[in-house]
Amino acid sequence: MPRTRLVVLFGGRSAEHEVSCISAVHVLAAADRDRYDLVPVGITRDGRWVDASDALAALPAGASSLPSPDGLAGSRLDRLSAVEPTDGHPVVVFPLLHGPMGEDGTVQGLLEVAGVPYVGAGVLASSVCMDKGTAKDVLATWGLPQPRWRSLRENELTEQAVAALVDDLGLPLFVKPANMGSSVGVARAASVPELLDAVAAARRYDEYVVVEEGLVRPREIEVAVLGNTEPRASQPGEVVASHDFYDYEDKYVAGTAGLRVPADLRPDELAEVQRLALTAYRALRVDGMARVDLFYEVGGRGFLVNEVNTIPGFTPISMYPRLWEASGLPYGELVDELVRLALERHQRRSTFATTR
């Protein structure tokens, strides 16, 4: 059987560009070179696609990141020719593009038009999960417990409306761009002036802003989910933030957050958090993979669904691969399973008629 051509897309146009470069180098290192022809394709911050094969070959052993595509001298690629099969080899695209212009259904739509199998959620699930406000609306219709929140568009974010959020949700509040990840643009506000500043900062990244109630010292629990029609949940893990919350610096700069894998939960708590994660995954019509983030309000409402991330981080400290490692699926085998799921989903969907 010919080896699969595994095209790894990395970089991208979002504020999570650097995180993507870190994720990509570790996926490429874990992938079985006897099984795959690895093709790294970088996307610059201004949207150019470049061949990163020479950059990958020149990396020293144990490199922690691929270089940003912005500085690569590789040949510029046509977007569709970069992902099309060649020489009869099957091709699967692994988008490792965190955030907008990659995790939000845009690249997934391009790959659907090209007729190419790809790892992860489809267009609808990618788009809905990327928009935190819309995802919360869908989860609410399924009756899933969540922290209280409000989603507002930029023209609705008057000083009066922002002040009303305090009356409605109390203080402190967490403010997030609706379409962003890795805690970029997220802030905690303990007063009205801080709330106004946080809203202004979030609006740098998106026209919609999500404001959530601040919980009292909740436990932060994460569950990795894997699968298409029959998804399965990993052992849960727990994040112990060293700051007021698990922010970008805590995740990627200082790296001081504590990560407990598996989380210390009773058997009934384990069953409940896995049930909620799988229900959220199905409610949002996710395929392939996702990391489901939850809060555990001890002595209060119990588990509360926070977010569903369809392209979770694959860095050395990222929860998604660590949770599957703890659940008996090593990194390399996880890549194999994701590729298999991509091919299975593509084959299943190709059987549907597109004409009368």
N, C-alpha and C positions, 0 to 999 in steps of 0.2 A: 504494500500500500504506500502511495506517495505521502511524504510528510506534509503536515498541515502548515500552511503559511500563516503565522500568527503576527498580525499587524498590531503593534502597540502604539496607540495615539496618546501623546502626552504634551504637556505645556498648556497651551490654550490661552484664551483671551480674558479669563477671569482673574480676580484677585488671589485665587488659589493656584496660580501658575507654578510657584516654587514647590508647593506640596505635591503637585502632579509629577514634577521631575523626580522627586524623591520616591514616590510610589512606583513610578515606571522602572527605575533601575532595579528595584527589588523583585518585581514581577519578572523582568527579563532574566535576572540571576536565578530565579527559582524554576523557570520553565525548562523542561527537559529538551536539550538540544538534539537528542536522538529522535525526538518526536516532532519537533517544530523547526521550521525555518523562521527565525526571529527577524522581524522587520520593524525597527523603531521609526516612527514618523512623528516629527515634532511640529507643533503649531505655535507660531510666534504670537506675541501679544497683539500684533496688528492683523492677524488672521492668515498669514502665509504658511503653507505646508512645505516642510523641508525633509529631505532624506537624512536621517540621523545615524545611518549605519556606520560611517567612519568614526563618529563620536563615540559610539558604543564600543567599537573595536579598540579605540585608543584609551578607554577608561582603565585606570589601574585596578588591580584586584582589590575587592572590598570597598570600592567607591560608594559613597553614601547617597549620591544623586547623579542623574544625568545633567549635563550642562543645559542651560536654557536654550531652546531653539532660536531665540533672538540673536545669539552670537554664533550660530553654526554656519559654516560655509557650504553645507551640502546643497545639492541641486534642488531647485524649487520644483514641487510636484503639483500636477493637476489633481484636484481633490478626488475625483472618481477613479482615475488610473492608479492612484496610490493604494486603493483598497480592492481592486479587481483581481480575480484569480489569474495566474500566469502559468504556462507550461503544464496545464492540467492539474496543478496542485490545488486541493481545497484551501479556502482562505477563511479565517475567522478574525474579526477585528475586536480588539480589547480596548475600549475607550477608557483611559485613565485621566479623564478631563473633569476635575472637580469644579463644581459651580456652574454659573451661566456659560452659555456657548459650548456646552459639552455634556453636562449632566442633566440638562433641562429639556431634552427631546430634540434639540436642533441637529446635533450630529447623528442621533438615532434616525431622524427623518431622512437625512442624506443617505445613510446606509440602507434604509428601507427602499428608497428610490433606486439605489444601485443594486438591490437584490442580494446583499452580502450578509451572511450571518454575523452577529455581534454579541458580545458578552453583555449581560445585564438586562435591565428593564427596557420595555418598548417605549414608543413615543409618548403615549398617554400617561403611563405611570411615571416616566421620567419627568414630564412636564408638571404633573400634579404634585409629585413629591418635592420637586424643587421649590414650588411656591408654598411656603409654610402656611399661609392663610387658607388657601384652597384645600390643602391636605387636611388641615384641621376641620374644615367644613365637612369633608367627606367622612372623616373618622367620627365626627359627631353624629352623622346620619346612621352610622353603625352602632351608636350607643357606647362607644369606647370612652373610658374616663380620661379626661385631660385637665391640665391647669386651665383656669379661666383666661380668656384672651380676647383681644379685639384686633381687627385688621382694618387699616385705613389707607386710602390713597392720598397722594401728596396734597391734592387740593382740599382734602378734608382735615388736614393737620393744622388747624388754626390753634392759636393759643387757648381759646375757650374750649375747643375739643380736647386738647391735651390735658387741660386742667380737669375736665370732666372725667378723664380716664382715672385720675386719682380718686375721685369720689366713687367711681364704679368698682375699681380693682384694688384700691389701696396702695400703699407703699411698703416696701420697695417694688419697683417694676423692672422687667427686663424688656429691652427694645432691640428688635432685629430687623434687618432688611428681609423682606419676604423671600427674595431669591438670592441666596448666598449661603456659603457653608464655612466650615472650619472656624466658626465663631468670628469671622471677619465682619466688622461693623456692629457687633453685639456689645451692649453696654448695660450696666446696672444703674438704675436711678433711684436715689433715696429721697429726692426732693423735686419740687416742680421745676426749678432752674436746671437741675441735672437731667430731668426728663426732657426738657426742651432741647438741651444740648445733645442728648442721646438720639432724639428724633432727627435732628439736623445731620448728625453723623451717619445715621442709617440711610437717610435720603441720598447720600452720595452714591449708593450702590443700587438703589431700586426706587421706583415710584410708589411701591406699596411697602408699608411698615407694619410689623406685627408687634403688639405690646402684650406682655403676659404678666400675670400676677407673680410676685416673688414668694416662693415657698419657704417655710421655716426649716432650714437645715435638712433638705431632703437627701436621701441617698440617690446617686446617679447610677442607674443600671442599664447595661447595654446587652443586646442579644443579636447574634448574627443569624440570618436566615438564608437558606440556600435551596434552590429548586424552582421548578416551573409549576406544573399542575399539582404536584405533591411535595410542597416545600417542607423542610425540616428546620428545627431551631437548635442552635448550639447551647452549650453551657453558658449561662450569663456571666458577665464580668461587671466589676464596679469601678467607677472612676472616683478618686478622692482628690479633689482640686486643692491646690496649694494657695489659690487666690480666692477672691469672692465668688468666682465661678470658673468653670473650665474654659478659659479663654484661649486666644491664639498663642499667646506667649507661653502659657502653661502647657499647651499641646506640642508646639514645634520649636520654641526658642529656648526657654529655660529647661523644659522637659522635667519639671519638678512634680508633676501630678503623680499620685499613686495609682497604680492599676492592679486591681485584685482579680486574678483569674484562677479558678472560678470565684464568683461572688459568694459570700457567706449567707446562704438562704436556707430556710427550712424546706423540706420536700414539698409542702403545700404551696409555699411561696414560689419555689422553682417552677412548679406546674402552672401556676397562675401567670407568671411573667412570660413563660414560653407561649402560653395560650394567647395572651394579649398580643405578643409580637407576631405570631402567625396570623391572627385575625386582622391586624393592621396591614400586614403584607398582602393578604387576599383582598381586603377592602380597597386598597389602592392599586390592585391589579398588577402587582410587581411580578416579574419573571427574573430568573437568574440569581440575583443576590440583592441583599439590602442589610443594613445595620439599623435596628430599631432601638431608639434611645428612649428610656423611660425614667421617671422619677418615682421614688418610693417614699411616700409621706408616712413615716412611722407614727402609729398612734392616731392617724388621721384618715385620709381617703384611700390609703393603700397605694397601689401602682397607678401611675398616670402616664399615658403615652405622650411623649414630647415630639419627636421627629422620626421620619423614616428617610434614610440616606441610601440612594440607589447606587452611587459609586463611592463606597466608603474608602477611607485611606488604606493603603497597602505598605505604609512605612514600617520600620522595625518596631515602633511603639504602637502601631495602630491596633485597635481592638479586633477588627474583623478577622484577620489571619490568626491572631493570638487566640481568639475564642474557638476557632475551628481546630487549631493545634491542640488545645485543651480538650476538645471533643473527639480527638482521635483522627483528625484529617490534617496531615502535614501540609506545609505551604505548597510544595510542588504538586501534590495530589489535589489540592484545592484548585490550582490553575487548571489541571486536567479536567476536573469536574465542571468548572465554569465553561471551558471550551466545549465539553460534551453537551452541556445544557444549551449553549448557543446553537449548536448544530441541530439538536433535537427540536428546539423551538422553531428554527427556520424551516426545517422539514415539515413540521406539523402545520405551520401557517401557509406553506406553499401549496397545500392541498386544497385551500379554499378558492372558489371560483372568483374571478375578478370581472367577468363579463357575463352577459345573459345567454 
